[in-house]
Amino acid sequence: MTPDVLVPRPETELLVEATLQAVLDIGRPRVLDVGTGSGCIAVSLARSRSDATVYALDISAPALAVAQANAIRHGVCDRIKFVQAELLTAFSVSPDGVFDVIVSNPPYIPTRALDSLQPEVAWYEPRVALAAGTDGLDYHRRLLNGAPELLKEGGHLILELGDGQADPVVRLAQQTGAFLSLECRKDAAGIDRALVARVGAGGVVRGA
């Protein structure tokens, strides 16, 4: 355990499963893990798909060091590209898209709720990986608006959700007009925990 990253949680397995399903019929897929933290998503994807190119992005250099160490431990460091940047700023828009999937477990705790978290979370996990503005949706907004331009035709944006965030995040996704389909998937507790959003041609579907 290290205070530089979040402790991986079982719910995040949903993101890995959804990503693998999204690229099931795609050869040599390109996947971006935004806010990689410990690298649990990126490493799991690289281990499951030996032909994939996985980008692991984080704003935190210490977090990337942890992710790289985990990738080395699992023998996939040569197939993961580690990028230090803030959200999607490291990548240029391409007419044909850049990634087949962008997946993220972003911060989603409202700032006002941080002090009421369990002590092991509030004291030992990095605040930058938890806090997400007054409603906990700052990063979801930015990813929903920025990801479509970087996704290939039919590509997917897959986001982890906090408890009770499914409806407002779906509304935010609908407002972008960029997604052909939106699906929320439940975790073992029956909570809508992952949003799977698919883009259309060129990443934009107006009037959807």
Secondary structure, DSSP 4 states (H G I P E B T S, - for coil): --TTSPPP-GGGHHHHHHHHHHTTT-SS-EEEEET-TT-HHHHHHHHH-TT-EEEEEES-HHHHHHHHHHHHHTT-GGGEEEEE-STTTT----TT-SEEEEEE----B-GGGGGGS-HHHHHHS-GGGTB-SSSS-HHHHHHHHHSGGGEEEEEEEEEE--TT-HHHHHHHHHHHT-EEEEEEEE-TTS-EEEEEEEE-GGG--TT-
